[in-house]
């Protein structure tokens, strides 16, 4: 290597984006995904034991999918080839397979990393099947989409799916500290962030480590050095880098949690005006609209439930619409969902019902499933009494037979207690008409309410 080539490589390293410059070389330097790479966790154990398998990494952007694939190949002493499903086709796959076959002849393993594998069509994914099946190469696919829908079943069955999570605030804080140091090393200049800037940057990146690093780098470029040549990034530079107003969060992030709490409680409390006010605060602060829409879906089941089943349908549609169109138009969709859910009748009966049922199951309550509602796919099982005396409800004139479906110890247990509001009032009336123990339960509850007066 001559001097010119050496200097060119050094310059290329300095010109690389900060996220590439500071990419970790060892697993111990990897930030996040403790459930996969922590001590005794699956990916760390595979690397320690130098065992290669085919995998799909499913997770949001900027959580370390590419880095983890590279570290995996490195720790397992495997050659790695990287393709992007956006720009690569079957011809590119065949070239890699040929190289992998050559590696295999000399006893070296090959890892093929495919970014955005969900963008490969069926024929492109089919081209991988044989090589993955016979171990010519080990596939690591990265995707932000649900692999159950985007990866063909034969390929999916040959891979282990690992779910990567958005980075937690503690992970982001650690990553930010490293990024500040890496920037100083890369640029040979001292860089610092004030406390507000750190907090704002962590909040604005939304769990995306790459966005955090890129945001820091751009904010640093937008910051004028002081007389000593040092740079101190403020929240204003962060806002300028992200092209949005700074989120009004304090150091502990209290305002973030306080605002979403006030928003949810206002919707739960059937006050659409207050709900819109807190929605506007979050929009103005640059809150992730997907986060807001996700919370509305949860609320639609937890606080409205069957009092207005349309609430869940609307909230889910709103989530999909927000994802499809983005801001600023997504604010209109969020406003529609917010005002509808705030104005809807409320019930948490489904929420309390499932919690009560889970509590019983975890406590060991219950017992054997009644024989008459068990499945009897074989003659032997039928002879043992499986499914015996089961009465088919559709054979009854009104489509109902009074039958016991719970284990004997819970024979008349009532988990679901519908309220007398909205559509749930109709459900309550029907259950009381159908079931004797429901009638007795509601009558006793009404009597208790009268006694209280």
N, C-alpha and C positions, 0 to 999 in steps of 0.2 A: 504494500500500500504506500503510495507516494504522499508527500506532504500536502499537495493540492487536494487529493481525495480525502485525506484525513480532515483537513479544514472544511471541506464541503459537508462531510457527515456531521461535524460539530455544528456548523451553521444550520444545517437542516434540523438538528435536534433543538436548537434555540428558536428556530422559526416555527416549530410544531406548536399547535394549540396547547394550552396549559393542561387540558384534560389528558392529552396524549403524552405530554412530557412527564407527567407525574403518575402514569399508570403503574401500579405496584408490580414488583418483580417476585415477591414471595407471598404465600398465603397469609402469613402473619401480618402483612401490611394491608391486606384486603379489608375494606370497611363494610360492615353490614352482613345480612343473611346469616345471623348467628345460628339459626335453626338448621342450616345446611353445612356451615364450615366451622362451627364452634367445636370445642373439645368433645370427642366422642360422637360427633354428628356425621351423617352419611358421606358427604363429599370429602370431608377431611379424612375420614377413615379410608375411603377409596384411594385418595392421593398418597396417604402414608403407606398403604399396602401396595401401591403402584398397580392398581387394578383398573382396567379401562372397561367402560360399558357405554352403550349408546343412550343418549339422554335428550330430553327437550327441556329447555329453560323457559318457563312461562312467567312473565312479569312485566311491569310497566317500564317505560324508558328510563335510562340512567340509573339502574340499580346494580349494574356490574355483570351482566350476562356475558358480554364479550371478554371482559377481563377474567372472569371465572373460567371460561372455556380455555383461554390461553394458559392460565395457571394450571389447569387440570392436565393439559397435554404436557406442559413442562415438568410437572411433578411426576408424571407417569412415564417420562422419557420417551414420549411419542412425537413423531413429526406432526405438524399441524398445517392444514391448508384451510384458507378462509375464503368463502364465497358469499356474495350478497344475492339473495333471491330476486332482488330488483333488477340486477344487471346480468345475471348468469343464466345459462340454459343447460340442456342435456349434454351438449358438446363439452361444456366446461366440466360437468360431472364426470364424464367418461375419461377426460384427461387426468382428473384427480384419482379416479379408480385405478387407472393404469399405473400411476405412480405409487399408489397404496399397495398394489399387487407386487410391484418391484421391491418395495420396502419389506413386504412380508417375506419374500424369498431370502432376505438377508437377516431376518429375525427382528425387524423393527416395526413397531405398531404405528398406525396412522390415525389421527383424529381429523375429521372434516367438520369444520364449524360453518354453519349456514345461518347467516343473519336474516331475520324476517322470513323464516321458512314458510310461514303461512301464505306468502305470495307465490310459492311454487304451485303450479297446477298439478293435476292428478298424474299426468304422464311423467312430469319431472320428478315427482315423489316416487313414482313406480320405478324409475331408473335407479333408485338407491336400494331397493329392497334386497336384492340378491347379495350385494356387497356388505350390507349391514347384517344380513342373516348369517353369512358364512364367516364374518369377522375380518374380511379384507380391510375394512375400515370401521372406525367407531364414529358414529354421528353425534354431534352436539348441535341441535337446532335451537335458535333463539326466536321467541315470538312474543308479541304483546297481546295476541288474540288467543282465545280459548282453543287449545290444540284438539279438543274433542270434536270441534266443528271444522277446524282448518287443516288438520293433518289427517291423511287417509288412515283408516283403521289398521291395515296390514303394517304400515310403518309405525304407527303409534304403539302397536302391540309388541314391537321389537325394541321399544325405547322406554326408559323410565322417565316420567314427568316430574320435574322438580319446580315448585312454585317459589319464585323470588318476590319479595315484598318491597314496597316503597320504603326508603330509608327512614329510620326513626330520627327524631330531633337530636338525640345523643350521638347517633352515627354521623349526622350532617355536621354537627359541631366539631367532631373529630376530623372529618374530611376537610372542613373549612380551615382548621388549624394547619393541616398538612399542605393545603393549597396555598395558603399565605406564605409558608416557608418555601414551597416549590417555586412560587412566583419570584421571590427574592433571589433564589438560586439561579433561576432561568434568566432573569433580567439584570441581575447584579445591582439591585436597588432594594432599599428597605421599604416594606409595605406593612401597614397596620389598618385595622378597621375599628371604628368606635363601637361601643356596645350596642347602640341602636342599629347601626348598619349590619352587624352580625345577625341580630335577631330578625331584621327585615329580610335579609338575604335568605336565611333559613326558611322563613315562612313563605316567601315568594317562590322558592324552587319546588315546593310541593312534593318533597320526598325524592326528587330527581337529582342525583349526585352530579351528573354531567351538566345540568342546567345551573347548579350551584357554582361549579368551577368556571363555566363559561361566563356566568354573570359576574363573578368576582374579577375575572380577567378583563372584561370589558369595562367594568366600573373603575378598575385600576388605570386603564388607558384614558379614562375620562377625568382622572384626578390630577390636578396640578401639584407638582412637588413643592415642598417648602424650600427655604434658602439653603438648608443642609442637604437637599436632594431627597428627603424622605417623603413618602406619600401616606396620607391618612384618609381612607375612604369613609365617607359619611352616608347616611341613609338617602340623602339627595342624589348622590352618584349612583347608588343602587337603583333608585327609582328611575333615573335617567337611562341606565343600562337596560332595565326591563321595560322601559317605555310605559310605565304605569305609576300611579300614585303609590306612595309608601303605605303599607298596611300599618294602621295605628295600633300596634301591639307593644305591650311593655316587655321588659326583659324576660319575664317568665312566660310570656305568651298569654297572660290572663285575659287581655282584651279579646283575643281570638276566641277563646273558650267562652268568655262571658257573652260575646255577641251571638254565637251560634246557640248558646243556651237560652238567651232571651228570645231569639227567633223561634226556636222549637216550642218554648213555653207559651209564646204568644199564639202560635198556631193551635196548640193544644187547648189554650184558653178561649178559642173561638174569637180572637180579636184580629181581624185582617189588617187593620190600619197599623197596629203596632208591628205585626209580622212584616208588612211591607217596609216599614221604617228600618228594621234591623236587616232586612234583605238588602235595602239600598246601602246601608253601612258596609255590608260585606262586599257588595259589588264595587263600591267606591274604593275599598281597601285592596282590591285585586284578589279577593278570595277565589279559589278554584270553583267555577260553577258546577263542575261534576260532583265535588264534595257536597255542595248545597243540595243538589238534586238527589244524591244518594241518601242524605239524611231525610229528605221528604218521603222517599219510598219507605224507609223504616217507620217513620211517623204514621204513614197511611195505614200500616198494619197494626202498629202498637197502640195508637190513640184513637183511630177511627174504626178500623176493623169492619165488621159486618153491619155496623150502624149505617154505613154507606160503602158497600163493596166497590163502587165505581171509583172511590178515592185511590185505591191501589192501582187500578188500571190507568188512571190519569197520571199518577206520580211516576209510574214506570214509563209511560209514553213520554212524559216530560224529560225524564233522564235520557231516553234515546234521542229525543229532539235536541237537547242541549249538547249531547255528544256529537250530533251530526252537523249542527250549524255553528256552534261556538259563539263567543262574544263578538260584538255587543248585542246581537239579536236574541241570544239565549236569555237575556234578562227578562224579555217579554214572556217567554215560556215559563220561567221560574215564577214570575208574578202571577200568571194564570193558575199554576199549580198551587201556589201559596194561598191565594185568595179562596180558591175552591176548598182546599183542605181546612183552612181556618173557619170557613163558614159551614162546614159539614157537621152533622151530629156526631157525637163522640162516644166511643166504647173501647175499653181496654180488655174486654172479656176474653178475646182470643189469646192475648198476651199472657194474662194471668192463668188461663187454662193450660197452656202448654208448659208454663213454669211449674204448675202444680203437678201435672202429669210426670214431668221429668223428675221432680223431687221424689215422687212415689217410686218411680223405677230405680232411681239411684239408691233409695233406702231399702230396696229389695222387696217392696210391696208387690202384691200381684199373685203370681203362681202360674200353673200351666194354662196354656191357651185351651179354651173349651173344645172338646173333641168334635162337636158338630160343625165348627167353623174352620177346622183344619183342612188342609189340602190332601186329597187322596188320589195321587196319580197312578198308583199301582194297585193290583188286586189284593196283595198282602196287606197294604195299608188300609184298604177298605174293609178287609176282614177284621182288622184290629180296631175298627170303630171310627176311623178317620172320616169325617164328613157325614157320619150317620145322623139321621133325623134332621138334617139341615132343611129349613123351609125357605124356599126361594121367594123373596118379597114380591117379585113381579107377577107371581101366580095369584096373589091376593087381589081382590077387586079394587082396592085403593092403593096398591103397591106397597103395603106395609104389613108386617107381622110383628107382634110383640114378642121379642126373642131376647135371650141374654147373650151378649157378645163379649163382655168383660170376663176376666178370670174370676173364679168363684169368690175369692176374698174381697174383690172390689165390685161385687155384683151390681150394686145400685149407686156406685160412686158418681158424683157429678163434678166434673172439672169445668165445663163450659157453662157459664151463667150469663146468658144474654141480657142486656139491659132493655129498658122500655123506651128506647129512643131510635128514631130512624127505622131503617129496614130491619134492625135487630129486634124491634118490637114484634114484627111479623114472625120472625124466627122463634122468638120466645113463645108466642101464642101457638105455633105449630107443634113445638116440642111438648108443651103442656097438654095439647090435645092427643098426641101420640103415646106419650109415656106416663104411666101412673106415678113413678117416682119423681118425675119432673113436676107433675101437678102437686104432689105432696110437698115438694121442696119449695115451690113458689108460694103455695098457700101458707106454709109455715113462715116464710120470709115476710109475707104481707102481714101475718098476725103479729110477728115480732116488731114490725114497724109501727103497728097500731098500739101495741103495748108500750112502746117508747114514748108515745104521746100521752 
